[in-house]
Amino acid sequence: MRFISLFSRLYYRSFRSLSVPLFFKKNLNSATKKSSLGVLFLGSSGTFAYNSNKVDWYPFSISEQIKETLSMFNELSDMAYRRVKRDLKTPEGSLLLALVGMNAVVYLAWKIPSFVPFLSRHFTCSLSTVKGGRVHTLLTCNFSHAGFFHLFSNMFLLMHFGSDVCRIITPERFFVLYLAGGLSSSLTSLLSKYLLRGDALSLGASGSVMAIMFMYAMLFPNRDIYFFGYPLKAKDACVIWALLDATGLLGNFGRIDFAAHLGGAAFGLAYYEYKKRDIAKDYQQRKTTRLWYTNDIHGLELETRKRPRTSVDRESSNIWSQVRSTFHRWFRMSQNRRDDSDN
């Protein structure tokens, strides 16, 4: 995923020296010729002895590193603002931002103590809530997050995978996919709790996001995505993800609702199989893209070379060009500073 690669490189260049000791080049004592590593914690340039060997390290300026990091974040936030502004002009982007906004509003409401009893009754799902007549919680729990990391990870995946899925299947079908995927995940979660004799509260958009991710894997089975830092085909990554969820469900690991994940994934696959011909027909009418069926999990491969580039495509390309140029400029500045220190 481009954003994951982007921030991993940002972390590596900016915070590597702050989070772990640095290992620098060695000027070993010619008499001993013993291989040894010098470890530098924050400090200025100089020489120190390690295992009877003299080791030089480069000068390190915290203020310069902080300035470069803040500059990078400013540029990234500016690009994110332009991305949101651009998405608001399209039906697909508007729907995605609306879903993110609704999830964010409910998350902020959890931080207001007076709202917590209401949210606990109407935005969490369990066997007791459904038996009590609050059937609407089967849907509302999919807009509710109590933790920031839970919200951030789900919304990040929603924006990343949802943009292409929404563009292909139309915003109307995408909204149905989100709601019905969440409903399927809630029902699967309740079934699991009934069989395992548990009644924990469930909340979060993970089931809806899983439905969208598996729809993405069916539409673009051979696209590369990063699964915990490793590049995999979309179809392979989703199979591994489903196996991990199945293992977690059978092993009863942690407080994660693995059954809800599997329920959302199953609906994503079923919805694709049910609507794939309509999706292909509608997309062919809306775009001048050739479509054909493959044997790769019955996926639709899209030959985007046949489609004329739009202003949105050109703007997106320019944004990523700016990201690459920013990192290249930042890398050259870091290399020049190290070369000056070496001289």
C-alpha contacts under 8 A as a table, 3 or more apart, distances in Angstrom:
res1	aa1	res2	aa2	distance
1	M	4	I	5.43
1	M	5	S	6.28
1	M	224	D	7.89
1	M	225	I	5.28
1	M	226	Y	5.46
2	R	5	S	5.15
2	R	6	L	6.00
3	F	6	L	4.88
3	F	7	F	6.21
4	I	7	F	5.37
4	I	8	S	5.99
4	I	226	Y	7.86
5	S	8	S	5.16
5	S	9	R	6.22
6	L	9	R	5.47
6	L	10	L	6.31
7	F	10	L	4.77
7	F	11	Y	6.04
8	S	11	Y	5.09
8	S	12	Y	6.14
9	R	12	Y	4.96
9	R	13	R	6.13
10	L	13	R	5.38
10	L	14	S	5.88
10	L	15	F	7.91
11	Y	14	S	5.26
11	Y	15	F	5.26
11	Y	16	R	6.59
12	Y	15	F	6.02
12	Y	16	R	5.13
13	R	16	R	6.27
13	R	331	F	7.99
14	S	17	S	7.22
14	S	18	L	7.97
14	S	65	Q	6.72
14	S	68	E	7.87
14	S	69	T	6.11
15	F	18	L	5.02
15	F	19	S	6.01
16	R	19	S	5.42
16	R	20	V	6.08
17	S	20	V	5.95
17	S	21	P	6.59
17	S	22	L	6.08
18	L	21	P	7.67
18	L	42	L	7.73
21	P	39	V	6.06
21	P	40	L	5.83
21	P	41	F	5.69
22	L	39	V	5.76
22	L	40	L	5.31
22	L	41	F	6.93
23	F	37	L	6.54
23	F	38	G	5.90
23	F	39	V	5.24
23	F	40	L	6.65
24	F	37	L	7.47
24	F	38	G	6.39
24	F	39	V	7.22
24	F	40	L	7.70
24	F	56	D	7.51
24	F	57	W	5.88
24	F	58	Y	7.54
25	K	37	L	7.93
25	K	38	G	7.79
25	K	55	V	7.56
25	K	56	D	7.06
25	K	57	W	7.14
26	K	36	S	7.61
26	K	37	L	6.83
26	K	38	G	6.98
26	K	54	K	7.59
26	K	55	V	5.21
26	K	56	D	6.38
27	N	53	N	7.75
27	N	54	K	6.05
27	N	55	V	5.33
27	N	56	D	6.43
28	L	32	T	7.78
28	L	33	K	6.35
28	L	34	K	7.09
28	L	35	S	7.36
28	L	36	S	7.74
28	L	53	N	5.35
28	L	54	K	5.64
28	L	55	V	6.55
29	N	32	T	5.67
29	N	33	K	6.03
29	N	34	K	7.61
29	N	52	S	7.71
29	N	53	N	5.25
29	N	54	K	6.16
30	S	33	K	5.27
32	T	53	N	7.84
34	K	53	N	7.67
36	S	50	Y	7.50
36	S	51	N	7.29
36	S	53	N	7.41
37	L	50	Y	7.78
37	L	55	V	7.89
38	G	50	Y	6.50
38	G	55	V	5.80
38	G	56	D	7.80
38	G	57	W	7.93
40	L	43	G	7.59
40	L	57	W	7.04
42	L	60	F	7.20
43	G	59	P	7.41
43	G	60	F	6.53
44	S	58	Y	7.69
44	S	59	P	5.03
44	S	60	F	5.91
44	S	61	S	7.71
45	S	56	D	7.64
45	S	57	W	5.84
45	S	58	Y	5.37
45	S	59	P	4.19
45	S	60	F	7.15
46	G	56	D	6.07
46	G	57	W	6.26
46	G	58	Y	7.65
46	G	59	P	7.80
47	T	54	K	6.48
47	T	55	V	5.59
47	T	56	D	4.69
47	T	57	W	6.73
48	F	54	K	5.84
48	F	55	V	5.75
48	F	56	D	6.98
49	A	52	S	5.73
49	A	53	N	5.30
49	A	54	K	4.71
49	A	55	V	6.22
50	Y	53	N	5.20
50	Y	54	K	6.50
50	Y	55	V	7.04
58	Y	338	R	7.21
58	Y	341	S	6.26
58	Y	342	D	7.03
59	P	341	S	6.58
61	S	64	E	5.43
61	S	65	Q	6.36
62	I	65	Q	5.10
62	I	66	I	6.11
63	S	66	I	5.12
63	S	67	K	6.14
64	E	67	K	5.07
64	E	68	E	6.22
65	Q	68	E	5.23
65	Q	69	T	6.16
66	I	69	T	5.05
66	I	70	L	6.08
67	K	70	L	5.22
67	K	71	S	6.08
68	E	71	S	5.05
68	E	72	M	6.21
68	E	330	W	7.66
69	T	72	M	5.11
69	T	73	F	6.30
70	L	73	F	5.10
70	L	74	N	6.11
71	S	74	N	5.11
71	S	75	E	6.35
72	M	75	E	5.22
72	M	76	L	6.17
72	M	326	T	7.80
73	F	76	L	4.97
73	F	77	S	5.98
74	N	77	S	5.18
74	N	78	D	6.16
75	E	78	D	5.07
75	E	79	M	6.25
76	L	79	M	5.08
76	L	80	A	6.13
76	L	323	V	7.80
77	S	80	A	4.93
77	S	81	Y	6.14
78	D	81	Y	5.08
78	D	82	R	6.36
79	M	82	R	5.08
79	M	83	R	6.14
79	M	319	I	6.85
80	A	83	R	4.94
80	A	84	V	6.26
81	Y	84	V	5.20
81	Y	85	K	6.13
82	R	85	K	4.97
82	R	86	R	6.04
83	R	86	R	5.12
83	R	87	D	6.10
84	V	87	D	5.03
84	V	88	L	6.24
84	V	93	G	7.85
84	V	97	L	7.91
85	K	88	L	5.39
85	K	89	K	7.15
86	R	89	K	5.57
86	R	90	T	7.44
86	R	93	G	7.93
86	R	312	V	7.72
87	D	90	T	5.48
87	D	91	P	7.95
87	D	92	E	7.36
87	D	93	G	4.16
87	D	94	S	6.11
87	D	97	L	7.97
88	L	91	P	7.42
88	L	93	G	5.61
88	L	94	S	4.83
88	L	97	L	7.76
89	K	93	G	7.26
89	K	94	S	7.12
90	T	93	G	5.32
90	T	94	S	6.09
91	P	94	S	5.14
91	P	95	L	6.19
91	P	171	P	6.77
92	E	95	L	5.35
92	E	96	L	6.37
92	E	163	S	6.78
92	E	166	C	5.80
92	E	167	R	6.14
92	E	170	T	7.49
92	E	171	P	5.65
93	G	96	L	5.17
93	G	97	L	6.11
93	G	163	S	7.00
94	S	97	L	5.22
94	S	98	A	6.04
95	L	98	A	5.03
95	L	99	L	6.27
95	L	171	P	6.90
95	L	175	F	7.94
96	L	99	L	5.19
96	L	100	V	6.25
96	L	158	L	7.67
96	L	159	M	6.61
96	L	162	G	7.31
96	L	163	S	7.44
97	L	100	V	5.00
97	L	101	G	5.96
98	A	101	G	4.96
98	A	102	M	6.20
99	L	102	M	5.21
99	L	103	N	6.33
100	V	103	N	5.23
100	V	104	A	6.10
100	V	155	M	6.18
101	G	104	A	5.01
101	G	105	V	6.12
102	M	105	V	5.19
102	M	106	V	6.40
102	M	143	F	6.80
103	N	106	V	5.34
103	N	107	Y	6.22
103	N	143	F	4.87
103	N	144	S	6.13
103	N	145	H	7.26
103	N	151	L	7.55
104	A	107	Y	5.00
104	A	108	L	6.21
104	A	151	L	7.56
105	V	108	L	5.18
105	V	109	A	6.21
106	V	109	A	4.96
106	V	110	W	6.49
106	V	143	F	6.81
106	V	144	S	5.71
106	V	145	H	7.16
107	Y	110	W	5.27
107	Y	111	K	7.11
107	Y	144	S	6.20
107	Y	145	H	5.31
107	Y	146	A	6.01
107	Y	147	G	7.68
107	Y	148	F	7.85
107	Y	151	L	7.62
108	L	111	K	5.31
108	L	112	I	7.21
109	A	112	I	5.40
109	A	115	F	6.27
109	A	116	V	7.59
110	W	113	P	7.11
110	W	115	F	6.48
110	W	116	V	5.67
110	W	119	L	7.12
110	W	145	H	8.00
110	W	146	A	6.33
111	K	115	F	7.97
111	K	116	V	7.72
112	I	115	F	5.56
112	I	116	V	6.77
113	P	116	V	5.37
114	S	117	P	7.02
115	F	118	F	5.46
115	F	119	L	6.18
116	V	119	L	5.10
116	V	120	S	5.94
117	P	120	S	5.10
117	P	121	R	6.35
118	F	121	R	5.28
118	F	122	H	6.14
118	F	123	F	7.91
119	L	122	H	5.18
119	L	123	F	4.93
119	L	124	T	7.08
120	S	123	F	5.82
120	S	124	T	5.67
121	R	124	T	6.46
121	R	129	T	7.28
122	H	125	C	7.94
122	H	134	R	7.08
122	H	136	H	7.51
122	H	137	T	5.68
122	H	140	T	7.10
122	H	141	C	7.73
123	F	137	T	5.66
123	F	140	T	5.17
123	F	141	C	4.54
123	F	142	N	7.96
123	F	143	F	7.60
123	F	144	S	6.08
123	F	203	L	7.15
124	T	129	T	8.00
124	T	137	T	6.01
124	T	140	T	7.30
124	T	141	C	4.80
124	T	144	S	7.37
124	T	201	L	5.89
124	T	202	S	5.57
124	T	203	L	5.23
125	C	129	T	6.17
125	C	130	V	7.30
125	C	137	T	5.33
125	C	138	L	6.02
125	C	141	C	5.97
125	C	186	S	7.30
125	C	201	L	5.52
125	C	202	S	5.08
125	C	203	L	6.52
126	S	129	T	5.32
126	S	130	V	6.48
126	S	190	L	6.55
126	S	199	D	5.86
126	S	200	A	6.25
126	S	201	L	5.10
126	S	202	S	6.35
127	L	130	V	5.36
127	L	131	K	6.08
127	L	190	L	6.18
127	L	193	K	7.58
127	L	194	Y	7.64
127	L	199	D	5.96
128	S	131	K	5.05
128	S	132	G	5.95
128	S	199	D	7.22
129	T	132	G	4.99
129	T	133	G	6.64
129	T	134	R	5.45
129	T	135	V	7.27
129	T	137	T	7.47
130	V	133	G	5.28
130	V	134	R	5.09
130	V	135	V	5.00
130	V	137	T	7.44
130	V	138	L	7.96
131	K	134	R	7.33
134	R	137	T	5.95
135	V	138	L	5.92
136	H	139	L	5.73
136	H	140	T	6.29
137	T	140	T	4.79
137	T	141	C	5.48
138	L	141	C	6.16
138	L	142	N	7.66
138	L	182	G	7.69
138	L	183	L	5.75
138	L	186	S	5.55
138	L	187	L	7.34
139	L	142	N	5.71
139	L	143	F	7.77
139	L	179	L	6.87
139	L	182	G	6.40
139	L	183	L	5.66
139	L	186	S	7.66
140	T	143	F	5.60
140	T	144	S	7.00
141	C	144	S	5.19
141	C	202	S	7.03
141	C	203	L	4.70
141	C	204	G	6.08
141	C	205	A	7.58
142	N	182	G	5.83
142	N	203	L	6.03
142	N	204	G	4.89
142	N	205	A	4.37
142	N	206	S	7.55
142	N	207	G	7.54
142	N	208	S	7.19
143	F	203	L	7.67
143	F	204	G	6.14
143	F	205	A	5.90
144	S	203	L	5.64
144	S	204	G	5.12
144	S	205	A	7.12
145	H	148	F	7.45
145	H	150	H	6.51
145	H	151	L	5.69
145	H	203	L	6.29
145	H	204	G	5.10
145	H	205	A	7.75
146	A	150	H	7.55
146	A	151	L	7.78
147	G	150	H	5.30
147	G	151	L	6.36
148	F	151	L	5.07
148	F	152	F	5.98
149	F	152	F	4.99
149	F	153	S	5.94
150	H	153	S	5.49
150	H	154	N	6.26
150	H	204	G	7.52
151	L	154	N	5.38
151	L	155	M	6.06
151	L	204	G	7.62
152	F	155	M	5.25
152	F	156	F	5.88
153	S	156	F	5.13
153	S	157	L	6.25
154	N	157	L	5.28
154	N	158	L	6.04
154	N	205	A	6.47
154	N	206	S	6.20
154	N	209	V	6.65
155	M	158	L	4.82
155	M	159	M	6.10
156	F	159	M	5.35
156	F	160	H	6.07
157	L	160	H	5.03
157	L	161	F	5.88
157	L	162	G	7.51
157	L	209	V	6.92
157	L	213	M	7.99
158	L	161	F	5.67
158	L	162	G	5.09
158	L	163	S	7.89
158	L	209	V	5.87
158	L	212	I	7.47
159	M	162	G	5.15
159	M	163	S	5.89
160	H	163	S	6.19
160	H	164	D	7.97
161	F	164	D	6.12
161	F	165	V	6.52
161	F	212	I	6.97
161	F	213	M	6.21
161	F	216	Y	6.54
162	G	165	V	5.01
162	G	166	C	5.69
162	G	212	I	6.43
162	G	213	M	7.75
162	G	216	Y	7.86
163	S	166	C	5.35
163	S	167	R	6.22
164	D	167	R	5.11
164	D	168	I	6.32
164	D	216	Y	7.64
165	V	168	I	5.28
165	V	169	I	6.10
165	V	174	F	7.36
165	V	212	I	7.27
165	V	215	M	7.17
165	V	216	Y	5.89
165	V	219	L	7.76
166	C	169	I	5.45
166	C	170	T	5.31
166	C	171	P	5.38
166	C	173	R	7.81
166	C	174	F	5.46
167	R	170	T	5.60
167	R	171	P	7.15
168	I	279	I	7.26
168	I	283	Y	6.26
169	I	173	R	6.01
169	I	174	F	6.50
169	I	279	I	5.52
169	I	283	Y	7.25
170	T	173	R	5.63
170	T	174	F	6.24
171	P	174	F	4.86
171	P	175	F	6.09
172	E	175	F	5.33
172	E	176	V	6.49
173	R	176	V	5.01
173	R	177	L	6.05
174	F	177	L	4.86
174	F	178	Y	6.20
175	F	178	Y	5.10
175	F	179	L	6.26
176	V	179	L	5.27
176	V	180	A	5.72
176	V	181	G	7.92
177	L	180	A	5.33
177	L	181	G	5.53
177	L	208	S	7.39
177	L	211	A	7.02
177	L	212	I	7.10
177	L	268	G	7.23
177	L	271	Y	7.58
178	Y	181	G	5.26
178	Y	182	G	6.16
178	Y	208	S	4.94
178	Y	209	V	7.30
178	Y	211	A	7.22
178	Y	212	I	7.12
179	L	182	G	5.15
179	L	183	L	6.19
179	L	208	S	6.84
180	A	183	L	4.86
180	A	184	S	6.02
180	A	208	S	7.67
180	A	267	F	7.65
181	G	184	S	5.11
181	G	185	S	6.18
181	G	207	G	6.13
181	G	208	S	4.70
181	G	209	V	7.97
181	G	210	M	7.88
181	G	211	A	5.47
181	G	263	G	7.53
181	G	264	G	4.80
181	G	265	A	7.68
181	G	267	F	5.67
181	G	268	G	6.67
182	G	185	S	5.05
182	G	186	S	6.20
182	G	205	A	6.88
182	G	206	S	7.90
182	G	207	G	5.13
182	G	208	S	4.50
182	G	264	G	6.24
183	L	186	S	5.12
183	L	187	L	6.28
184	S	187	L	5.22
184	S	188	T	6.15
184	S	207	G	7.75
184	S	260	A	7.74
184	S	263	G	5.47
184	S	264	G	5.80
184	S	267	F	6.51
185	S	188	T	5.13
185	S	189	S	6.03
185	S	207	G	5.08
185	S	208	S	7.44
185	S	259	A	7.16
185	S	260	A	4.10
185	S	261	H	6.31
185	S	262	L	7.05
185	S	263	G	4.23
185	S	264	G	4.68
186	S	189	S	5.00
186	S	190	L	6.22
186	S	207	G	7.76
186	S	260	A	5.95
186	S	263	G	7.61
187	L	190	L	5.10
187	L	191	L	6.23
187	L	260	A	7.82
187	L	263	G	7.66
188	T	191	L	5.07
188	T	192	S	6.20
188	T	259	A	5.92
188	T	260	A	5.75
188	T	262	L	7.78
188	T	263	G	5.31
189	S	192	S	5.10
189	S	193	K	6.23
189	S	202	S	7.99
189	S	257	D	6.98
189	S	258	F	7.98
189	S	259	A	5.12
189	S	260	A	4.85
189	S	263	G	7.53
190	L	193	K	5.05
190	L	194	Y	6.11
191	L	194	Y	5.09
191	L	195	L	6.23
192	S	195	L	5.21
192	S	196	L	6.00
192	S	259	A	6.43
193	K	196	L	5.10
193	K	197	R	5.52
193	K	198	G	4.68
193	K	199	D	5.87
193	K	200	A	7.74
194	Y	197	R	5.05
194	Y	198	G	6.44
194	Y	199	D	7.72
195	L	198	G	7.92
202	S	257	D	7.13
204	G	207	G	7.63
205	A	208	S	5.35
205	A	209	V	6.14
206	S	209	V	5.00
206	S	210	M	6.01
206	S	260	A	7.54
206	S	261	H	6.25
206	S	264	G	7.84
207	G	210	M	5.09
207	G	211	A	6.36
207	G	260	A	5.50
207	G	261	H	4.80
207	G	262	L	7.50
207	G	263	G	6.76
207	G	264	G	4.30
207	G	265	A	7.10
208	S	211	A	5.15
208	S	212	I	6.42
208	S	264	G	5.76
209	V	212	I	5.04
209	V	213	M	6.09
209	V	264	G	7.51
210	M	213	M	4.97
210	M	214	F	6.14
210	M	261	H	6.12
210	M	262	L	7.78
210	M	264	G	5.35
210	M	265	A	5.01
210	M	268	G	7.38
211	A	214	F	5.35
211	A	215	M	6.17
211	A	264	G	4.67
211	A	265	A	4.56
211	A	266	A	7.14
211	A	267	F	6.04
211	A	268	G	4.02
211	A	269	L	7.41
212	I	215	M	5.03
212	I	216	Y	6.13
212	I	265	A	7.90
212	I	268	G	6.28
213	M	216	Y	4.96
213	M	217	A	6.27
213	M	238	C	7.57
213	M	265	A	7.68
213	M	268	G	7.74
214	F	217	A	4.88
214	F	218	M	6.28
214	F	238	C	6.52
214	F	265	A	5.85
214	F	268	G	5.49
214	F	269	L	6.24
215	M	218	M	5.15
215	M	219	L	6.25
215	M	268	G	5.21
215	M	269	L	6.26
215	M	271	Y	7.97
215	M	272	Y	6.27
216	Y	219	L	5.12
216	Y	220	F	5.86
216	Y	221	P	7.56
216	Y	234	A	7.75
217	A	220	F	5.21
217	A	221	P	4.72
217	A	222	N	7.97
217	A	234	A	5.05
217	A	235	K	5.03
217	A	238	C	6.97
217	A	299	G	7.88
218	M	221	P	5.38
218	M	235	K	7.03
218	M	269	L	7.50
218	M	272	Y	7.30
218	M	297	I	6.76
218	M	298	H	7.15
218	M	299	G	4.80
218	M	300	L	6.94
219	L	299	G	5.25
219	L	300	L	4.96
219	L	301	E	6.71
220	F	223	R	5.62
220	F	234	A	6.96
220	F	235	K	7.97
220	F	299	G	6.63
220	F	300	L	6.61
220	F	301	E	6.24
220	F	302	L	7.81
221	P	233	K	6.54
221	P	234	A	5.17
221	P	235	K	4.80
221	P	296	D	6.71
221	P	297	I	7.35
221	P	299	G	6.12
221	P	300	L	7.96
221	P	301	E	7.87
222	N	233	K	5.13
222	N	234	A	5.96
222	N	235	K	6.81
223	R	233	K	5.44
223	R	234	A	5.56
224	D	231	P	6.01
224	D	232	L	5.36
224	D	233	K	4.61
224	D	234	A	5.91
225	I	231	P	5.50
225	I	232	L	5.53
225	I	233	K	6.17
225	I	234	A	5.87
225	I	237	A	7.64
226	Y	229	G	5.25
226	Y	230	Y	5.06
226	Y	231	P	4.39
226	Y	232	L	6.10
227	F	230	Y	5.13
227	F	231	P	6.20
227	F	232	L	6.56
227	F	237	A	6.32
232	L	236	D	6.39
232	L	237	A	5.89
233	K	236	D	5.26
233	K	237	A	6.15
234	A	237	A	5.16
234	A	238	C	6.26
235	K	238	C	5.37
235	K	239	V	6.34
235	K	297	I	7.79
236	D	239	V	5.15
236	D	240	I	6.25
237	A	240	I	5.19
237	A	241	W	6.11
238	C	241	W	4.89
238	C	242	A	6.11
239	V	242	A	5.15
239	V	243	L	6.26
240	I	243	L	5.06
240	I	244	L	6.21
241	W	244	L	5.13
241	W	245	D	6.29
242	A	245	D	5.07
242	A	246	A	6.13
242	A	262	L	6.61
242	A	265	A	7.74
243	L	246	A	4.99
243	L	247	T	6.08
244	L	247	T	5.04
244	L	248	G	6.12
245	D	248	G	4.99
245	D	249	L	6.10
245	D	258	F	5.17
245	D	259	A	7.46
245	D	261	H	6.99
245	D	262	L	6.81
246	A	249	L	5.06
246	A	250	L	6.21
246	A	258	F	6.96
246	A	259	A	7.73
246	A	262	L	7.44
247	T	250	L	5.26
247	T	251	G	5.92
248	G	251	G	5.08
248	G	252	N	5.64
248	G	253	F	5.26
248	G	258	F	6.29
249	L	252	N	5.12
249	L	253	F	6.97
249	L	257	D	7.78
249	L	258	F	5.34
249	L	259	A	6.34
253	F	256	I	7.38
257	D	260	A	5.52
257	D	261	H	6.86
258	F	261	H	5.12
258	F	262	L	6.41
259	A	262	L	5.14
259	A	263	G	6.13
260	A	263	G	5.02
260	A	264	G	6.24
261	H	264	G	5.29
261	H	265	A	6.22
262	L	265	A	5.02
262	L	266	A	6.04
263	G	266	A	5.17
263	G	267	F	6.34
264	G	267	F	5.22
264	G	268	G	6.31
265	A	268	G	5.10
265	A	269	L	6.45
266	A	269	L	5.27
266	A	270	A	6.18
267	F	270	A	4.96
267	F	271	Y	5.84
268	G	271	Y	5.26
268	G	272	Y	6.23
269	L	272	Y	5.25
269	L	273	E	6.36
270	A	273	E	5.19
270	A	274	Y	6.16
271	Y	274	Y	5.07
271	Y	275	K	6.01
272	Y	275	K	5.24
272	Y	276	K	5.25
273	E	276	K	5.52
274	Y	277	R	7.92
275	K	278	D	5.33
275	K	279	I	5.98
276	K	279	I	5.01
276	K	280	A	6.11
277	R	280	A	5.11
277	R	281	K	6.09
278	D	281	K	5.09
278	D	282	D	6.02
279	I	282	D	5.29
279	I	283	Y	6.01
280	A	283	Y	5.25
280	A	284	Q	6.05
280	A	291	L	7.05
280	A	300	L	7.87
281	K	284	Q	5.22
281	K	285	Q	6.38
282	D	285	Q	5.16
282	D	286	R	6.30
283	Y	286	R	5.04
283	Y	287	K	5.96
283	Y	289	T	7.97
284	Q	287	K	5.38
284	Q	288	T	6.33
284	Q	289	T	6.19
284	Q	290	R	7.02
284	Q	291	L	7.28
285	Q	288	T	7.35
287	K	307	R	6.81
288	T	306	K	6.59
288	T	307	R	5.28
288	T	308	P	7.76
289	T	302	L	6.95
289	T	303	E	6.19
289	T	304	T	6.03
289	T	305	R	7.77
289	T	306	K	5.44
289	T	307	R	5.22
290	R	302	L	6.60
290	R	303	E	5.86
290	R	304	T	7.80
290	R	306	K	6.93
291	L	300	L	6.78
291	L	301	E	6.28
291	L	302	L	5.48
291	L	303	E	6.79
292	W	300	L	6.30
292	W	301	E	6.30
292	W	302	L	7.55
293	Y	298	H	6.53
293	Y	299	G	6.39
293	Y	300	L	5.39
293	Y	301	E	6.77
294	T	297	I	7.70
294	T	298	H	5.70
294	T	299	G	5.94
294	T	300	L	6.62
294	T	301	E	7.05
295	N	298	H	5.14
295	N	299	G	7.04
296	D	299	G	5.64
303	E	306	K	6.31
303	E	307	R	7.94
304	T	307	R	5.36
305	R	308	P	7.63
309	R	313	D	5.84
309	R	314	R	6.88
310	T	313	D	5.17
310	T	314	R	6.40
311	S	314	R	5.10
311	S	315	E	6.12
312	V	315	E	5.12
312	V	316	S	6.14
313	D	316	S	5.15
313	D	317	S	6.16
314	R	317	S	5.03
314	R	318	N	6.16
315	E	318	N	5.03
315	E	319	I	6.26
316	S	319	I	5.13
316	S	320	W	6.50
317	S	320	W	5.35
317	S	321	S	6.20
318	N	321	S	4.95
318	N	322	Q	6.22
319	I	322	Q	5.12
319	I	323	V	6.38
320	W	323	V	4.88
320	W	324	R	6.23
321	S	324	R	5.18
321	S	325	S	6.13
322	Q	325	S	5.09
322	Q	326	T	5.99
323	V	326	T	5.16
323	V	327	F	6.39
324	R	327	F	5.28
324	R	328	H	6.17
325	S	328	H	5.01
325	S	329	R	6.04
326	T	329	R	5.19
326	T	330	W	6.12
327	F	330	W	4.99
327	F	331	F	5.97
328	H	331	F	5.05
328	H	332	R	6.19
329	R	332	R	5.19
329	R	333	M	6.28
330	W	333	M	5.16
330	W	334	S	6.34
331	F	334	S	5.18
331	F	335	Q	6.21
332	R	335	Q	5.04
332	R	336	N	6.06
333	M	336	N	5.17
333	M	337	R	6.21
334	S	337	R	5.21
334	S	338	R	6.31
335	Q	338	R	5.14
335	Q	339	D	6.11
336	N	339	D	5.00
336	N	340	D	6.14
337	R	340	D	5.17
337	R	341	S	6.26
338	R	341	S	5.01
338	R	342	D	6.09
339	D	342	D	4.97
339	D	343	N	6.25
340	D	343	N	5.18
